[in-house]
Amino acid sequence: MLKVHIPKTDLVASVLGLGTDYFGSTVSRDVAMQVMDFYIEAGGNVIDTAELYARWIPGGEHQSERVIGEWLRDRRMRDRIILSTKGAHPNLDSMHIPRMSKAEIQSDLNSSLKRLGVDCIDIYWLHRDAPGYPIEEVLETLESFRRAGKVRYSGFSNWSQSRAEEAYLTAQRLGIKGFIASQNMWSLARVNLAHADPTWDYIDEPFARWHVARGVAAFPYLTQANGYFRRLDLGTLMEVPADARVRLLFDHQENRDRFQRIRNLQRKYGLTVGQVVLGYLRSQPFPVFPLVGPKNLSDLGDCLQSVETRLSAADVLYLEQGNGAEALGTPGDSSSNVPTD
């Protein structure tokens, strides 16, 4: 798998990261171990988890970190991976109450280190923002962990562009490292905000331009929109009751229009839906490392098909806006091929 340097770091990351939110809960320990083995064999090296995972499932709390910690010990893989985890998430029964004090972040970090069985986290993310909390205190807290050797780099998850800019400018003023990457929701599918978690934050076109300007990488989640476009392609979106949440979040006219443009690129380049969807993120003008959350080896195999897919800037614009259609030629025309790494 292709690997790319993460700006502002000495880390070189595989172009797809492994999301693990259900490892040890709805994804059994044994299957989780197999998925991690397969991912490493395919050349992947970014494993992402969180202190929160999967607290919302009975018996699931902390299981993701525990399974990863066991896998790291059994496979002796610590030196081969970029280990990524998150803390400072509000309690699920009081999401309106931030957990951003130094004591709270430190408690989460120390418990994650213990479960993972490591001394240091490569990228430590703040899982949610607390917009009223002084950004200087947050950054100084993270800097203290870095100097103590517990964290190499830090990032933000579900932060707005304005807070990200505030953090960037504050880090510059303080002369400290600051955030090296974002982990917000981002996919080709636009979410229906009326049905979304109000604490999610997103990368839109202006925020993407901010990443370019500030030299900040992105590790987006929900990169395949819970398989929305794949379900449309298979004709199963309206048939499976379990997909009700996917329909609420993603099924609206703009995404239906985007799906038709995906189909046009499929015919143009001979790609799968997944290759176009993940290729869209991989083809941005700054380093983007999509996180994927396979539930089994088959899911992971489908995701790995996308690692070499790169689209042109005209194709990206076409997927977003329907512009640049003239760059596509006639769908099915084999006179040009999609760029690959």
Summary of the structure (lengths in Angstrom):
residues: 341
radius of gyration: 19.7
end to end distance: 9.9
largest distance: 60.1
contacts: 1136
relative contact order: 0.12
helix: 45%
strand: 13%
